[in-house]
Amino acid sequence: MEVRVQTKYLPISPRKLRLVCDQVRGLAADQALTMLNFMPQKGAEFVSKTVASALASAVNNHDLNRGDLYVATIVADDGPSLKRVKAGARGRYKPRIRRTSHLTVVLAEREER
């Protein structure tokens, strides 16, 4: 069984968030949380909270075994961009784009062989 959790409108660009997602993809859920706690990137905190939420949902709502869960899929997609303006020299303006992200985490159970 799979558990899907989505966090929307994160105030970080998807490009920076994908660097963290690539490190966690395929790991066991507990191992991923441990790794995320020691990463220096800003996106590690967002990913950690989302993986912890998915893990809690899997254990409490779906009665899955915590030790069998792993990060099957983790995706950082584009959210809406906030367009802002900063005044530049000689009456010009400098556009600023504040990017946001949508993070999707899917936890699945490992099959015993």
N, C-alpha and C positions, 0 to 999 in steps of 0.2 A: 504494500500500500504506500501511496505517496502523500506527503503533506506539503501544501503550497502556501507560502506567505509572501505578501507583497507590501513593500514600503514605498510610498509615493512622495514626490516633491522634496527629495533630499537636497539640501543646499550645497551640492558639490557637483563638479562636472563629471559626466559619465566616463570620460577618458581616464580620470584619476581613480575613479571607483573600480574600473575594470582591472587596474593593476593589482588591487587587493583581491578581487574576485578570482583572478587567475591562480593566486597562491593557495586558495582554499578549496577549489573545485576538486571533487573526488575524495576528499579526506573524510574520516569518521567525524561525526558531529562534535563529540567532546574534544577531539584532537584539534579541530578547526577553531573552536572557542579558545583553547589554550594558545594556539598560534596567534590568533587575532589580538589577544590581550597584550602581547609583547611587540606588536608591530607599531612603528612610529607614525604611520600615515594617518591622516584625518579620517579617511574612508574606512579604516579598520574598526572604528567605533560604531559607525552606521551598520556595517556588515555584521559585527558581533551582536548587536542588539536584534537584528533581523533573524540571524541564525538561532539565537537564544529563544526568541519568540516562537520560531518554527519547532524547535525542540520541545518547548513546554506544551505547545499545542498537540504535538504528536503523542507525548506521554500522557497528558491529562484528558484530552478529548477523544483520542483514537486508540488508547491503551496499547501503544507500541512499546517495544523494549528499547530503552535508551542506548544500550550497547550495540544494537544492530543497525542504528541509523547512520547514514552517511549523506554528504552533500552531493546529490545526484546532478542537479542543475543549479547554476547561479548566474544570473544575467543582469547587467546594468544597462538600461535603456535611457534614451533621451526623454527628459520632461520638458515642460515649457520654459522658454528663455525669457528672462526679464530684461527689457531693453532700457538702459539708463544713459544719461548724457553728462559729460564733464566738460566744463569750459576750457578751451585751449587758448594758446597765444594768438594775438591779432584778431580776436573776435571769432575764431573758429570753434568748433566743438569736436570733442573726442567721444565716439560711442563706446559704451561699456555694455557688455553682454554678461548677465549673471545666469549661468547655466544651472539647471536642476536635473535630477535623475530619478528614475523609478527602478527600484531594486526588487528582483524576484528570486526567491530561494525555494528550491524543491528538495525535501529530504525523502529518502526512500530506505527501505529495509534491505540489508544484504541477504542474499540467498545462501543458505547453508548447503554445502555439498556433501 
